[in-house]
Amino acid sequence: MNNVKILIVDDEKNIRLTIAQSLDPLGYQVATADNGEDALLQLKVQEYDLILLDLKMPGMNGLEVLRRAIEIYPDIKIIIISAHGTIEDAVEAMKLGAVDFL
């Protein structure tokens, strides 16, 4: 059994479910959050190996979640996902500690 814990953070329910359903058969332990505030609450009670994080969300955006998550767990791997990202967003995310920007 795979012990890798992944948190999927996206305000779009279909995206969260699709990614979770794709990872679950591979044995990953998957949790989801529908906004940045919920993601940060989950990070306070559970350590994750990887976060797949949407960039554009209502309320707290992905860059702010990235900033705060890195403060809690400096070694956590975070991949930003977005259909609306810019080069500037990608550069900023990488500067803040994201391992990739899709």
Backbone bond lengths (Angstrom), bond angles and torsions (degrees), N, CA, C in turn:
res aa  C-N    CA-C-N  psi(-1)  N-CA   C-N-CA  omega(-1)  CA-C   N-CA-C  phi
1 M - - - 1.459 - - 1.526 109.93 -
2 N 1.293 115.60 139.41 1.461 122.64 -179.28 1.527 109.37 -80.83
3 N 1.320 117.75 129.92 1.458 121.70 179.98 1.522 113.19 -98.44
4 V 1.329 117.61 8.04 1.462 121.03 -179.48 1.525 109.19 -73.83
5 K 1.335 114.89 126.39 1.467 121.38 -179.58 1.521 108.98 -103.62
6 I 1.329 115.81 126.40 1.460 122.10 -177.66 1.520 109.25 -122.59
7 L 1.328 115.63 132.80 1.459 122.15 174.98 1.520 108.09 -108.77
8 I 1.326 115.89 124.70 1.462 122.23 178.34 1.527 107.36 -104.52
9 V 1.333 116.31 122.24 1.464 121.22 -177.23 1.524 108.52 -120.55
10 D 1.327 115.61 112.57 1.465 120.95 180.00 1.516 108.52 -159.03
11 D 1.313 116.97 139.01 1.462 120.16 179.05 1.524 112.64 -76.56
12 E 1.326 117.39 -13.98 1.470 121.61 178.77 1.528 109.74 -91.02
13 K 1.325 115.86 113.72 1.467 121.18 -177.26 1.527 112.33 -57.07
14 N 1.325 117.63 -42.73 1.465 120.83 -178.09 1.526 112.17 -62.70
15 I 1.308 117.38 -36.07 1.463 120.72 178.85 1.526 109.43 -68.86
16 R 1.347 116.78 -46.21 1.467 119.86 178.31 1.524 110.66 -56.97
17 L 1.329 116.42 -47.88 1.463 120.20 -177.08 1.524 112.35 -66.35
18 T 1.324 116.65 -41.40 1.468 120.11 -179.45 1.523 111.25 -62.89
19 I 1.323 116.95 -45.72 1.464 119.79 179.65 1.521 110.06 -66.03
20 A 1.336 117.14 -44.59 1.469 120.76 -179.94 1.531 110.84 -60.97
21 Q 1.320 116.68 -44.14 1.465 120.03 -179.83 1.524 112.17 -67.05
22 S 1.308 117.48 -26.68 1.467 121.21 177.44 1.526 111.35 -76.31
23 L 1.315 117.61 -34.12 1.463 121.78 -176.58 1.526 112.93 -86.71
24 D 1.319 116.76 -30.74 1.460 120.88 -176.32 1.532 113.64 -56.61
25 P 1.337 119.76 -47.29 1.474 119.47 -180.00 1.533 113.52 -63.90
26 L 1.323 116.84 -18.50 1.461 120.87 179.11 1.535 111.21 -83.83
27 G 1.321 116.29 -1.81 1.447 121.11 175.38 1.515 115.84 92.21
28 Y 1.326 117.55 5.72 1.460 119.84 178.66 1.526 110.04 -74.15
29 Q 1.316 116.25 147.51 1.455 121.79 173.41 1.523 106.60 -88.88
30 V 1.326 116.38 110.99 1.459 121.44 -171.13 1.521 110.97 -113.55
31 A 1.323 115.15 133.67 1.463 122.73 171.57 1.521 107.22 -125.50
32 T 1.325 116.14 159.69 1.461 119.77 -179.85 1.531 110.43 -131.15
33 A 1.322 114.15 155.98 1.465 122.48 173.67 1.521 107.28 -139.91
34 D 1.328 116.50 140.50 1.466 119.21 -176.85 1.525 113.43 -96.51
35 N 1.351 117.02 1.58 1.459 119.95 175.59 1.520 109.63 -161.55
36 G 1.320 115.62 170.55 1.455 120.64 -176.51 1.516 113.63 -65.49
37 E 1.321 116.71 -38.41 1.457 120.06 -179.36 1.525 111.02 -62.75
38 D 1.338 116.59 -44.17 1.464 121.43 178.44 1.530 110.44 -63.43
39 A 1.322 116.91 -40.39 1.468 120.48 179.15 1.522 110.80 -60.45
40 L 1.329 117.43 -45.06 1.457 120.46 -179.27 1.523 111.75 -66.79
41 L 1.322 117.68 -34.97 1.464 120.54 175.12 1.527 110.47 -63.66
42 Q 1.322 116.87 -42.67 1.457 120.08 178.91 1.525 111.32 -64.78
43 L 1.323 117.27 -36.70 1.467 120.80 178.77 1.528 112.50 -65.14
44 K 1.318 116.91 -24.03 1.466 120.00 179.30 1.527 112.02 -75.01
45 V 1.342 117.04 -23.10 1.471 119.87 -177.69 1.521 113.68 -111.24
46 Q 1.330 117.44 -13.81 1.464 121.37 -177.04 1.522 109.58 -142.93
47 E 1.302 116.81 133.87 1.463 120.82 175.26 1.525 108.98 -89.72
48 Y 1.319 116.58 135.79 1.461 122.60 179.50 1.520 109.49 -116.68
49 D 1.331 115.33 152.69 1.457 121.40 177.25 1.522 111.54 -86.25
50 L 1.335 115.33 -29.51 1.462 121.31 -175.06 1.516 109.40 -148.45
51 I 1.331 115.51 140.54 1.466 121.26 171.74 1.522 107.59 -121.04
52 L 1.309 116.27 128.19 1.462 122.72 170.12 1.522 105.03 -100.35
53 L 1.319 116.54 112.45 1.454 122.10 -164.69 1.523 112.04 -122.91
54 D 1.322 115.13 122.40 1.464 120.81 175.68 1.523 109.06 -68.70
55 L 1.307 116.10 144.74 1.460 121.58 -179.90 1.526 111.74 -81.19
56 K 1.329 116.51 -49.64 1.472 121.83 -174.21 1.520 109.92 -101.40
57 M 1.329 115.69 109.36 1.464 121.73 177.09 1.519 108.22 -138.82
58 P 1.323 117.42 151.40 1.462 119.36 174.69 1.532 109.64 -63.97
59 G 1.305 116.42 150.05 1.462 119.34 -178.26 1.518 109.42 77.49
60 M 1.306 115.99 -124.77 1.459 121.90 -178.29 1.530 110.21 -76.29
61 N 1.335 117.00 123.24 1.468 119.07 -179.13 1.530 111.10 -82.07
62 G 1.313 116.20 171.13 1.453 121.87 -176.13 1.511 114.54 -61.24
63 L 1.324 118.00 -34.95 1.466 119.86 179.57 1.530 111.61 -65.33
64 E 1.321 116.72 -38.01 1.470 119.85 177.69 1.529 110.57 -69.54
65 V 1.323 117.19 -39.77 1.470 120.31 176.10 1.531 109.24 -61.98
66 L 1.324 116.94 -44.56 1.463 121.93 177.61 1.526 110.13 -56.02
67 R 1.314 117.12 -50.17 1.461 122.59 -179.76 1.532 110.98 -54.67
68 R 1.312 116.00 -48.89 1.468 121.00 -176.51 1.526 112.15 -72.58
69 A 1.322 117.25 -37.94 1.471 120.55 179.73 1.521 110.84 -63.88
70 I 1.327 116.91 -40.40 1.465 121.39 178.77 1.533 110.32 -65.14
71 E 1.326 117.06 -32.83 1.466 120.06 176.04 1.523 111.01 -64.20
72 I 1.339 116.83 -39.13 1.465 121.70 -178.60 1.525 110.60 -74.54
73 Y 1.330 116.43 -48.00 1.468 123.16 -178.24 1.526 108.99 -129.44
74 P 1.322 118.70 89.46 1.466 121.30 -175.62 1.531 114.86 -58.28
75 D 1.332 117.99 -24.77 1.461 120.34 -177.24 1.521 114.16 -97.86
76 I 1.323 117.71 3.16 1.463 119.71 -177.36 1.527 110.28 -67.03
77 K 1.314 116.03 145.59 1.464 122.01 177.41 1.530 108.04 -93.44
78 I 1.334 115.81 127.82 1.461 120.67 179.89 1.515 109.04 -130.09
79 I 1.320 114.78 128.73 1.461 122.01 175.12 1.520 107.32 -113.36
80 I 1.321 115.96 123.23 1.463 121.57 176.99 1.527 108.21 -85.41
81 I 1.332 115.59 133.76 1.465 120.69 176.95 1.529 108.75 -122.32
82 S 1.325 116.19 136.00 1.454 119.01 -179.33 1.520 111.31 -162.85
83 A 1.299 115.06 141.81 1.464 120.62 172.26 1.531 110.44 -92.51
84 H 1.329 116.69 -6.66 1.458 120.90 -173.92 1.523 112.99 -126.32
85 G 1.304 117.88 19.59 1.456 121.23 -177.25 1.522 112.59 -74.80
86 T 1.309 115.01 157.59 1.456 121.67 176.12 1.525 108.95 -115.93
87 I 1.303 116.13 169.31 1.463 120.12 175.85 1.528 109.63 -60.80
88 E 1.318 116.45 -39.23 1.460 120.08 178.50 1.526 111.61 -61.73
89 D 1.349 116.31 -41.35 1.466 120.38 177.04 1.523 111.03 -61.58
90 A 1.335 115.85 -43.71 1.466 120.57 -179.40 1.527 111.11 -63.00
91 V 1.321 116.78 -44.08 1.469 120.84 179.28 1.527 109.71 -62.60
92 E 1.328 117.04 -46.32 1.465 121.08 179.90 1.533 111.30 -61.43
93 A 1.330 116.78 -43.19 1.469 120.72 179.38 1.523 110.99 -61.26
94 M 1.310 117.12 -42.88 1.465 120.38 -179.82 1.533 110.59 -67.52
95 K 1.315 117.19 -38.12 1.464 120.71 177.06 1.523 111.44 -63.14
96 L 1.335 115.71 -34.36 1.458 120.76 -178.63 1.524 112.68 -79.47
97 G 1.347 116.97 -13.21 1.457 118.87 175.72 1.508 116.36 122.27
98 A 1.335 118.26 3.11 1.468 119.39 176.37 1.532 109.12 -64.25
99 V 1.334 116.44 145.47 1.454 119.66 178.50 1.528 111.70 -87.66
100 D 1.336 116.49 -18.74 1.453 119.87 177.75 1.510 109.28 -162.48
101 F 1.334 115.98 164.87 1.457 123.59 179.91 1.521 106.48 -139.09
102 L 1.318 116.30 113.77 1.476 120.94 -178.89 1.509 109.76 -111.15
